[in-house]
Amino acid sequence: MAFTARAENVSPLAALKNVLQDALAVARVGRRTMHYLIRGKREPGSVARQMFAIGNQSLFFMCITMAFIGAIITFQTGLQSKKLVPDFSMIGATYLKLLIRDLAASVGALPLATRVGAGIAAEIGSMVVTEQVDALRMCAADPVDYLVVPRFIASVIMGTVILIIGGFVAYGSGMLVAQLMFDVSPHTFTNLSLVTMGDLVLGVSKAVTYGGAIALVSGQRGLATFGGSEGVGWATTEAVVGSCFAIIVLNLVISTIGYFFVPAL
């Protein structure tokens, strides 16, 4: 059972049942993760190693991706604005508000899920098929405490940091495109008039939530691996698809809550 159907001609009802079962499995791993987050005993340096693997090794990939995304969004926004109202004085302010409130976290989390989610699932899945996880259980160590919790902490912290950095990179590339293509000066583009504290709270909340979701979904899929190398491949694929699906659903939920409590004024 997984977010991606393994068999052909699966009925919509069966697919929905599989998704719900996987969501419950992730929720169970999440509950145990919260328990061991408070009462668990982690190996010294385990969180730091995962922070390096998740953060430092993903930084270049995220910066390049967000630079292109920021350039494309600004270019398309400028083209549409030129057709309707040829006034670019507020293009920077509008873009910055969208970037902080949603785009930096929600768009940036999707490529981050492919890099981080696949790595977590492959690493834990390989430990499962080589019976290292069984050895942990024989030593009275819970795999969630030993494997998932350090990755969860690292993903929440470094995922948030990387998404914030990616937002700055996307804004910088958008500023460059606005100046080169639409003759908008950096002074005009750097307009903070529309940004509120609520936008910052909502954007950071999304980044933190997405980082945790990627680690939980990928960790659950890794622990559910069975078989040999083929099973690890399935777990990796399902971790990426499941993480992206979780990000989209969480984006809807958080954005709906934000609409009522921190509306975009």
Buried (B, 14 or more C-beta within 10 A) or exposed (E): BBBBBEEEEEEEEEEEEBBEEBBEBBEEBBEBBBBBBEEBEBEEEBBEEBBEBBBEEBBEBBBEBBBEBBBBBBBEBBEEBEEEEEEBEBBBBEBBBBBBBBBBBBBBBBBBBBBBBBBBBBBBBBBBBEEEBEEBEEEEBBBBBBBBBBBBBBBBBBBBBBBBBBBBBBBBBBBBBBBEBBEBEEEBBEBEEBBBEBBEBBBBBBBBBBBBBBBBBBBBBBBBBEEEEEBBBBBBBBBBBBBBBBBEEBBEEBBEEBEEEBEBE
